[in-house]
Amino acid sequence: MPESISHAHHYVPRWYQKRFLPPGQTKLYYLDLKPETVVGETFRYTKKAVRFLDPALCFCVSDLYSMRFGRHVTDTLEKHFFGAVDRLGAPAAEFFNSFNAIRTGINKFYQDFLAYIAAQRFRTPRGLDWIKRQAGAPDQTRTLIAMRELFQLYNAMWMEGVWELVHARNSARKFIVSDNPVTFYNRRIFPHEDAYPGGDDFPKVGTRTIFPVSMDCCLIITHLQLVRNPWSKPLAIRENAQMFGQTMAKLTAIQVGRELEEDEVLRINYILKQRATKFIAAPNREALCPENQFAKTDWSKLDDDWFLLPNPWKVGFTTGIVAGFKDGSTLAVDEYGRSPRHPRFEDGRRREAEHRTFENGRREWAKRRIGKSLAHTLDVGREDAFSDRFMREYLQQEGLLPPDETTPNT
């Protein structure tokens, strides 16, 4: 008996959607940002913009991943490729959702989580259209084959970026889910200026990757170059913006534990909505309109208080990584993924300039974030505690914190 072929393909998996539902609730409010107008000979109406739906009916397109070879149609990509990505991605997402201490299996969960983020970036209709344009694919089958080969395109730069998992556990507002879950934000690239399918802004210095992990957790990845110089030109291309490069990540440097205020959660939701293609979803109607719930929606000023920037006091000014492996091989890369063969490997002049802007950025960040929640890293103990102490002492010297204050942030 031939294997049945699936036709309902979720480009935002059901298990991921359910991470945005509170306990006891099984449906999402699903907003169509561009509801279709139906016209007949004697009627004309616009479809409902908001529906209350089960995740099985959200973010779904018929035969999105079906591949045709002559007369043969297969859903092998849906079942075997995305099936494996989701099977490993779901527990990895849960691991990082509650990520607050070193635990067994962190390296495996990191690899699985990164693979899921990479696949999620390109499995949407928007992502596939971008792949089709880049690869010059003539049809759906060729596009899907190219996606399978190219989906890890950004992994090296993501690994070289600074990761922070921010939280909304203390906020009445929670993160929403969109049809473009792996979202890019650059304050100088306005949504109306970024022609569909967009996606060319990621290698730019000022572009952050925003990926909600659940209703209470969101991953923000910032290019190291921006952390070292928050005044960098947002539209400049990131240093050594290589694709598919060999690199390494320091997992204990991931920042975690910062609790966002309601206004900050709303700003992230506003970015997600503005960057969505057609649909967003949330557990309640109010959450579908974040723009109505905070005062300043100017795209270029959403991050004026640097709330998207990780704590630079907990980012080491590292010069790269050297590693040895059991087979005797070695890997050496500088902080921008350049090998010793690269002509700008360990660029001393750039590093000296960045050290100045990095120290100035730390001081400015401390001033802008007084009274806000602080993240910590897995470099627990002396290194993590010293960074808090140094920031506190700086603010006290500037007269911005009382001498007897024990911590600069809540």
Stockholm file with secondary structure:
# STOCKHOLM 1.0

chainA/1-410         MPESISHAHHYVPRWYQKRFLPPGQTKLYYLDLKPETVVGETFRYTKKAVRFLDPALCFCVSDLYSMRFGRHVTDTLEKHFFGAVDRLGAPAAEFFNSFNAIRTGINKFYQDFLAYIAAQRFRTPRGLDWIKRQAGAPDQTRTLIAMRELFQLYNAMWMEGVWELVHARNSARKFIVSDNPVTFYNRRIFPHEDAYPGGDDFPKVGTRTIFPVSMDCCLIITHLQLVRNPWSKPLAIRENAQMFGQTMAKLTAIQVGRELEEDEVLRINYILKQRATKFIAAPNREALCPENQFAKTDWSKLDDDWFLLPNPWKVGFTTGIVAGFKDGSTLAVDEYGRSPRHPRFEDGRRREAEHRTFENGRREWAKRRIGKSLAHTLDVGREDAFSDRFMREYLQQEGLLPPDETTPNT
#=GR chainA/1-410 SS CCCCCCCEEESSCHHHHGGGSCTTCCCEEEEESSCCEEECSSCEEECCSEEEECGGGSSEEETTTCEEETTEEECHIIIIIHHHHHHHHHHHHHHHHTCCSCCTTHHHHHHHHHHHHHHHHHHSHHHHHHHHHHHTCSSHHHHHHHHHHHTTTTHHHHHHSEEEEEECTTCSSCCCEESSCSEEECTTSCGGGSCTTCCCCTTBTTCEEEEEEETTEEEEEECHHHHHCTTSCTTSBCTTCCSSCCCCCCGGGCEEEEECCHHHHHHHHHHHHHHCSSEEEESSSGGGCGGGSSSCCCGGGTTTTCTTSCCGGGSCCCCCEEEECTTSCEEEECTTSCCTTSTTTTCHHHHHHHHHHHHHHHHHHHHHTTTSCCCBCSSTTHHHHHHHHHHHHHHHHTTSSCTTCSCSCC
#=GC SS_cons         CCCCCCCEEESSCHHHHGGGSCTTCCCEEEEESSCCEEECSSCEEECCSEEEECGGGSSEEETTTCEEETTEEECHIIIIIHHHHHHHHHHHHHHHHTCCSCCTTHHHHHHHHHHHHHHHHHHSHHHHHHHHHHHTCSSHHHHHHHHHHHTTTTHHHHHHSEEEEEECTTCSSCCCEESSCSEEECTTSCGGGSCTTCCCCTTBTTCEEEEEEETTEEEEEECHHHHHCTTSCTTSBCTTCCSSCCCCCCGGGCEEEEECCHHHHHHHHHHHHHHCSSEEEESSSGGGCGGGSSSCCCGGGTTTTCTTSCCGGGSCCCCCEEEECTTSCEEEECTTSCCTTSTTTTCHHHHHHHHHHHHHHHHHHHHHTTTSCCCBCSSTTHHHHHHHHHHHHHHHHTTSSCTTCSCSCC
//
